[in-house]
């Protein structure tokens, strides 16, 4: 069964440019650390373009199983991602807008 980690958040209106630069750093980090992220099947970032909240983002990360997602997230929390990129990510978000949910596919 496929699982999706779905994160939603709103980027501060004056930080959209910085967020796009951060997203490129995240992709570079991901490519340089394949052992940390090897459980990820796919990752997509969606931006609200019409309606919704200005600066709203939805990020969906796909895993083959719940166990694979736990393994990957545990490795990320032990990596330099937590001390280098994650604080930058949080500084770009509107306070209180972040949520994380786990979804599963319907057979």
N, C-alpha and C positions, 0 to 999 in steps of 0.2 A: 504494500500500500504506500502511496506517495504522500509525503508530509510537506507542508509549506509553512515556513516561519514568515509571518506577515507583520511587518513593522509599518506603522503610520506615524507621521510627524509633520509639523509645520516649520518650515525654515523662516527665520526672522526676515521681514521684508527687505531690510537693508543688507542682508547677508547672502542673497541668492547667488551673486557672482562668486563669493568665497566658497559657497557650498559646492558649486560646480568644480572649482579647483580642488576642494577636498575630495570630491568623488573620484577625480582622476588619481589622486594620491592613494585612495582606497584600492582602486583597480591595480595600480603599480604594486602595492603591498601584497595584494592577493596573488598576483603573478610571480612575485619573488618568494612567496611562502606556500608553495603548492602542497607541502606536507601537512600544513595546518588546515587547509581548505579542501582537501581531496574528497571529502564526503559530500560536498555541494554538487548537486546535479545541474542546477541552473540558478541564476540570480538576475532579477530584473528590477529596475527602478522606474516608477511611473510618476509623472508630475501632473497635478491638476492643471488643466488648460482652460476649462470653461466651467463655471459653477464651483461649488465647494468652497474651500478655504484657500485664499491666495497663499501661495508657497507650500501648499499641501503636497506631500509625497507619500507614496505607497511602495514599499520594497518587499519583494517576494523572493525568498530563498527556498529552493526545492531540495529535498532529501529523499532517499529511497525508503528510509524507515525512521521512526522516532529515536531509535538507538543511535543511528548515524548522526542525527542532528545533535544529540547530547554529546557524542564523542567530539564532533567538530566544535561546538560551543565551548566545551571544556578546554580544548586545545587553544582556542582563541583567547580565553580568559587567562591562560598561563603564558601567552606570547607577549611580545612588545606592543602589540596592537592596543592593549588596555592602557598602556602608559604613554603612547605616542599619538595614535590617531583618534582614539575614542574621546578623550577630553576635547579635542578640536571639534569633533562631530557634535558633541553636546553643547558647545558654546554657540553653535550656529542655529540651534533650535529655539522655537518659542517655548518658554517654560510651561510645563504641564501638558504639552501636546503629544508627547511620545507614548505610543502603546505597542506592545508586542503580543502576538497571539499565534498559536499553533493550529493550523487547519489540516485536515486530511481529505484525500480524494474520496469520492463516493463511487463504489464499484458499480 
